[in-house]
Amino acid sequence: MQKSNIPLGIHWEAVEADPRFQALHREKNKFLWRMMLFTLIFYFLLPISTAYFQDILKVKTWGVINVGLLFALSQFIVAWAIAVIYAKRANAEFDARSKALVKDAHNIRTVI
C-alpha cells in the first residue's frame, strides 16, 4: 500500500476559504486566462491570414523564405516563450505563495 504525502488533519475547506489562497487562485487564473487568450489569438491568426491575407504571406523575405513561412515557424517560438514565461512566473511567485499556504495548512481553521 502506498503512503500518502498529504498531511492528516488539514481542514481543506478552511484553506480554500483563506484570503491568501483566494488571492493566489484569482491571480493565477487571471494570468493563465490572459496567456490562453493571447495564444488562441496568435494561433488562429495563421489560418485566418491564409484565408484572407494571402498576398501578405507571399511576400519574400530571403530567398524562398516568405512571411507566411516565418509566421508559421513563429508559432513554435511563441509556444516555447509562453512556457518559459509561465515557468518563471510560477517559480518566482505562485510556488512560493503555495508553499507558504502548505506550511500553514495545519494552523488554518474555519472561521464561523
N, C-alpha and C positions, 0 to 999 in steps of 0.2 A: 504494500500500500504506500502511495506517495504522500509525503508530508507537505502540507500547505504552507506557503510562505506568508499567508495573510494572518496578521496578528489577531488573536482572540480578544473579545471584549471591546471591539470598536463599534461605536454607535454610528453606523453609516448614514442614517437619516440626519444626525446632528452634523456630521462632516459636510453633507450636502447642503445643509442649511447655513453653514458657516459663511459669513460675508467674504472671507478670503477665497474660499472655494468658488463661490458665485462670481466674484470679480475675475478670477482666473479663467473660469469657464466662459464667461462673457467675452473677455478679451481674446482668448484663443479662438473662439468661434468667429468673432469679428475678423480676426487676422486671416483665418482659413477661408472664410467666405470671400474676402477680397482677393485672395490668391486664386481661388477657384474661378471667380468671375473673370479676372484677367486672363487666366489660362483658357477658358472657354472662348472668350472673345478672340484671343490670338489664334487659337486652333481653328475656329470657324472662318477666320479671315482668309485662309488659304482656299478652301472650296468656293467661297463667295467670290474671291478675286479671280479664280479660274473661270467662273461662270460669267462674270460681268465686266471684269477689267483685264481681259487677255492681252490687250495692247501694252499695258504697263509691265506685265510679267514677261513679255517677249523682248524687252529692252536688253541688249547685250551689255555686259559689264566688263568681261575679259574673255577673249576668245569665244568658245562655245558656251560659256557660263552666262546665264541671264538672271534677271531679277527674280523670276519665278523659282528657279533652282535655289538661289540664295535664300529666298523666303522659306522654301520647304525645308532646307537644311537648318534654318534658324529655329525651327520647331524643336529640334533636339537640344540646341543650345539653351533655349528658354526653359525647357523641361528640367535640364540639369541646374540651371540658375535658380529656378524655383525651389528645387530640392535643397540646394545649398543655403538659400535664404531661410527656408523653414528650419533646417537643422541648426543654423547659427542662432536663430531667434529662440528655438526650443531649448537649446543648450544654455543660452545666456539668461533666459527669463523664465520660461514655462517650467522647466525641470527644477530649477532652484525653488520656485514657489511651491511646486508639487511636493518636493522633499520636505519643506517646512510643514506642510499640511500633514504628511505622513508621520513626521516626527511628533507632531502634537495630537495625532489622532486619538490617543488614549485619554487625553485630557479634555477633549471636546465633548461636552454633554449637551443634551437637549435643553433648550430654554423654553419653558411653558409658562 
